[in-house]
Amino acid sequence: TLYHWDLPQAAQDKGGWNNRDCAYWFAEYAHAMAERFGDRIKNWVTINEPFCSAWLGHLFGVMAPGIKDLQTGINASHHLLLGAGLATKALREISSDFKVGITLNFTPAITLGDSAEDALAVTLADGFDNRWFGDPVFKGSYPKDIVEAFGKEVPIHPGDMETISTPLDFLGLNYYFRQTVAFDASAKPLPYKQVTAPGVERTGMGWEVHAGTFTELLKRINNDYTPKEIFITENGSAWDDLVVDLKVDDKNRVSYLERHLDAMFRAKESGVPINGYFAWSLIDNFEWAYGYAKRFGLIYVDYATQKRTPKSSAHYYRERIKNI
């Protein structure tokens, strides 16, 4: 993966992803990386989760660079996707044998209401989270309903959408949870909000666990976008893990993994071209917005001593995948 939100400070000092030039800097970087490592690396993800960089970093300000402005977020989203398209072309200039893709995170939405407004909330949430990034990459255009709802200009130059929709060898898909939304006329930037559905299982992040949605999402992505291949590049859950008698018995994570692997295989059996799965994550890690407070790993890390302890989920996962 060439970009997982770690923009050099020198680039940010020149405007970062709000600056169109950043897309071209990124393509130059991709070209240099391919020249240096192309003899060993054949599979490339250009950008991981542009949703997070664009919306969380430039609209909501909860991640770097901490900007809270809709127009800046829109600019950043477009330039990130443009950078991915330019990088795809740059990589292929080095070798036609490379497999190149992008990783998008998808968060399906439902509503508990039965009004037309709540139905609209689902459509808007889907557009903001999913279609805003999937449509340009696979269809060559931004969703018109979201462009109109934003009421802002997308900084598209001639040829941009053709570059953004450069054919890919695979889609990296990240899935964690389903969201429940409701209409809220006062909400910004779009008139909906996330609500807490009663009586549902939630992870340590407060995310709703619903494996069936994973199956339906994969089928939908295949129908709507027809990617050549899909790799599940992230799927996992955070829980409040405890070490007891030198063991971490994370039953919740085992259950999450089992259900989501089953859901993925149901989609694959229906014809979705899934050719890989990566559990997030191997070890407890640093989360950009939460630091070390949330544990996603299959292996427990004692941050004071750096001792690693395989959790029950690590043993389960090893047995599950060893004969696949």
N, C-alpha and C positions, 0 to 999 in steps of 0.2 A: 504494500500500500504506500503510495507516494505522499499522500496528505491525509493526516488524521488530526487536523486542527492546529498543528504546530507551526504557525507562520513565523518566519524570521522577523525579529524586531525591526531590522532595517527595511523590510518590505512594509511593515505596518506603519513605520514613520513616514512612508510615502503614500499613505492612504489605505494600504492593505487591499482587501477584496472590494472595497468601495471604489477603488481605482481600477479602471479597465486594464491598465497596463499589467496588473498583477496576473491576469490570465496568461499573458504572453511570457512573463517571468516564469510562471509555473511550467509552461511548455518547454522553455529552455532548460529548466531543472530536470524535467522528465527525460529530455534528450540526453543530458549529461549522465543521469543515473543509468540509462539504458546502455550508453557507451561503456560505462565503468563496470556494470554488473550483468550485462546481457548474456555473457557466456555462462552464467550460473542461474539466472532468474528468467523464467519463460512466461510466468503468469503475473500480470500486473493489474492492480486496482489503482485507478487514477486518484479518485477522491472518495473518502469515506464520509457518508452521512452529511451531504451539503446542507440538509435541513438544520443540523445543529450549528454549523458554522454561520449560516445565514441568519436564521431566526433567533437562536439562543444567544449568538454572539453579537448580532447587529440590530435586533429588534427588541428582544426582552432583556438583554444585557446581563444574563446570568453566566455567560462564558466569555472568554476573550474574543474581541477586545472590549467588551462591556458597554457597547453602544445601545441606546434605546431610541430607535428612529425607524419608522416604517420604510421611508424612501431608501435609506441606507441599507436596510435589510433586503429590499427588492434588488437594489443594485448589486449587493454582495451575492445574492442567490444567482443572478444572471451571470455574473463574472466567474463564479465558481463552476457553473455548468459549462460556460465557454472555455474556461481553463481545462476542464476535463476533456472536452472535445479536441482542443488544440493539443493536449498531451497525448491523446490517443493517436493522433496523426504523427506526432513527433516520435512516439515509440515505434510505430510501424515503419518510419523512415530508417530505423536502425535494423529491424529484422521483421520479415513477414511471418516468421515462425512464432512470434509472441502471441499470447492470448491476452487480450486487453478488455477490461470491464470497469464498471463503476459500482460502488456499494451505496444503496439507498435504504433508509430505514422506513418501514411502513407501520402505521398505527391505525388500524380500522376503528370505526366509530359506530356506536349504536345510541339510541335514545330510549328512555323509559316513557316518554310522552307520546301522545297520539295526535298532536296538533300538526297543522301544516308548518308552523314555525319550527317545531322540534325536528320535523323531517328536513327542513331547510338547514338546521344546525348540523345534522349529520352530513349533508352534502358539502357544506362549507368546511367542516372539520376535515373531511376527506380531501377536499381541494387544497386546503392550506398545508396539511401534513404530507399528503401522498401525491396527488395529481400535479401539484406545482412543480415537482421534481421529476416524476415519472413521465408525464406527458411530453415535455420538451425533449427528453432523452430518446424516447421511443416513437413519438408522433410528430416531433418537430414544431410544436406550438405550446404556448401556455394555455391553461384552461380559461376560456373566456369568462366564465362566471366569476372566477376569483380575480381576474384582472379588473373586471367591472366593479366588484365589491371593494377592492382596494382603492379604486379611484386615483391611482397613481400611474406614472409612466414607467414602463419597463424599458431600460436603455438598450434596445435592440438596434444593432447596426446591420446593414445589408450583409447577408451571408452568415450571420450569427447562428440562426436556427439550423441551417444546414450543417454547420460545424458541430453544434451541440448534439445533433441527432446522427452523428457519424456512427455507422453500424458497429456494434460491439460483439465480442465473442461470448460474453457472459454477463449476467447480472448478479452482483453480490446483494443478497437480501438480508437485512437485519430485522428480526421480530422479537418483541418482548411481551407486549400486552395489548389488550383491547381497552379503549376509552369509552366512557359514557358521557354524552353531552346533552345540553339543553339550550334552547334559544334564550338569548339575553341581549336585548336591544342596546344596552349600555356598554357591552363588552367591546374591547378593541384588540386587534385591528378589525375583527369580524364579529358579528353579533351572535356569538355562542360562547358557552363556557363548559368546562369539564365539571361534572358533578360526581358525587360518591354514590354508587349503586349500593343499596343495602344488601347485606347477607352474602357478599361474594368474597372469595378467597383473594388475599392480597399479599404481595411479597414485602420484603423489608423496605422497598422503595415506595410502597403504597400502590403498586401497579397491579391491576386486575389480572388474575390468572384465568385464561380461557383458551385451552389448546385447540378446541374445535375451530376457533377463528383462524388459527394458523393454517389449517387445511383449506378453508374457504379463501383465505388471502392468496395462497399459492395458486389455486385454480384461477382466481380472478386475474392475477398478474400474468399468468400464462395466456388467458383469453384476451386480455386487453392489450398486452405489449408483445406477446410471442417472442420472448428472448430465446436465443439459441440454447443457452444453458443457464441454470440457476444454481448458485452456491449459497447455502445459508452461512453467511460470514459471521453472524453473531446471533446467538439465542441462549438465554440463561436467566438466572434469577439471583437476587441478593436476599440473604436471610441473616438473622442475628445468631451467628454460629458461636458455639461455646466448646472449649476443650475440656472434656471430662475423662479422667483416667487415661490421658494421652491419646484420646480419640475424639473425633468430631462426627457425631452421628446426625447428619443433616438430612433427615427424612423428607423434609419439604422440598429440598433441591432434587433429591432422587425422584420424587413424585413428579415434579415439574419436568425434569429431563425425560422421564419415561413417557409421559403424556404427549410431550411435544415431539419427541422422536416418532412415536406412533402416528401422530397427526401428519408429520412430514411424509412418512412412508405411505399413508393413505393417499396423499396428494400425488406422490410419485407413481403409485399403482394406477392412478386415474389418468396418467399420461403427462403429468407435469415433468419437464426435463431437469430434474434435480440431480446433480452429480457431485455434491459434497456438502458436508455439515461441519461447522466449527462451534463447539460449545464456548460460551463466554462465561468465565474464562478459566484458563488452566490454573492460575494462582490468584489469590486475592491481590487486588491491584489498586492503583491510584486512579480515582474517578475525577474528571476535570471539575465538576461542580460540587463534589462531595468529599474530595480528598480520600483519606483512608477509612472513612466512617462506614462505608457500605462494602460488604464482602460478596463478591460474585464467584470466587474461585472454587475449583474442585479440590484445590490444595490450600490448606490453611497456612497463613503466614503470621508468625509472631513478629510483629514489627520491631520489638525491642531487641530480640536475639537473632532475627532472620531465620529461625528454625521453620522448616516446612513439615506439615503433617497432612498426608492424604486424608481427605474426608470420605465418608461413606459413599458420597456421589462419585468420587474418583474411582473407587473399586467397582461401583455399578457401571460407570461409563466404560471402563476398560473391558468388562465382560460383555457389555452390549455391542461394542464395536469390533471386537477382535476377530469375529468370523464374517464380517460384512465384506 
